[in-house]
Amino acid sequence: MEAAQSSSSTLEIRNLCKSFAGLKAVDDVSFEMHTGEILGLIGPNGSGKTTLINVVTGLLRATSGSVIVDGTATTEKPPHRVAHAGLARTFQTIRLFKELTVLENVEVAAVSMGSSRRAAVPFAEELLMEMGIEQFSDRLASEIPFGHQRKLEIARALAMKPKFLLLDEPAAGLNEEESDLLLELLRLIPEKKGVGVLIVEHDMRLMMNLCDTLHVLNYGKTIAHGTPEEVRADPQVVSAYLGSTA
């Protein structure tokens, strides 16, 4: 399958803030990424990672700051408009259409972005094959193994033909072997699909091997941004998150 995007796109997060009753969950966070890149968002529990993804994808309204896709602000747009601007996501807690089949889950996502049913079916079948779960296409999404449900969520997000794919803890609940298989799948996505991948994950072995760049949050604030090697050596990151044995 051809890459989803033929030219480079840019996602900019500018001075993004999100407060809840005076508590700043995301505090003046800025970074930029491009299609073809994998950027990892890491930090301790409660550091604002999922909140940031929720703001970027329109599930939460930013208190201040901007989210910009290819020069167009999406900050005030509802989730479906953000999706049409080129952002697709998965969730920390799997949110599949459990009453639909595996194939139908992916097909629905493609149709939601304007694809015809006729075009959506072969497209969905190809995505399931790329994720290695085509043998489950006629099974209900609720009936397939947990690790495959994670892959199905990614296939469903890719069916929206995004510019940027945002993954919220895709390896959560997976064993080491499943995590390694997921790593190999994710590694291929930027080049194969022409997308950028923004991933939140606590599996540091996966993140250090997968990501081009890491952005580290603590108490909602950025404490580091750089290559995995640079971040691993940053004393502030070691103190706040990785620990001295990392």
Secondary structure as GFF3:
##gff-version 3
##sequence-region A 1 246
A	DSSP	beta_strand	10	20	.	.	.	ID=ss1
A	DSSP	beta_strand	23	34	.	.	.	ID=ss2
A	DSSP	beta_strand	38	42	.	.	.	ID=ss3
A	DSSP	alpha_helix	49	56	.	.	.	ID=ss4
A	DSSP	beta_strand	64	69	.	.	.	ID=ss5
A	DSSP	beta_strand	72	73	.	.	.	ID=ss6
A	DSSP	alpha_helix	79	85	.	.	.	ID=ss7
A	DSSP	beta_strand	87	89	.	.	.	ID=ss8
A	DSSP	alpha_helix	102	112	.	.	.	ID=ss9
A	DSSP	alpha_helix	117	131	.	.	.	ID=ss10
A	DSSP	three_ten_helix	134	136	.	.	.	ID=ss11
A	DSSP	three_ten_helix	141	143	.	.	.	ID=ss12
A	DSSP	alpha_helix	146	158	.	.	.	ID=ss13
A	DSSP	beta_strand	164	168	.	.	.	ID=ss14
A	DSSP	alpha_helix	176	193	.	.	.	ID=ss15
A	DSSP	beta_strand	196	200	.	.	.	ID=ss16
A	DSSP	alpha_helix	204	210	.	.	.	ID=ss17
A	DSSP	beta_strand	213	218	.	.	.	ID=ss18
A	DSSP	beta_strand	221	226	.	.	.	ID=ss19
A	DSSP	alpha_helix	228	232	.	.	.	ID=ss20
A	DSSP	alpha_helix	235	237	.	.	.	ID=ss21
A	DSSP	pi_helix	238	242	.	.	.	ID=ss22
###
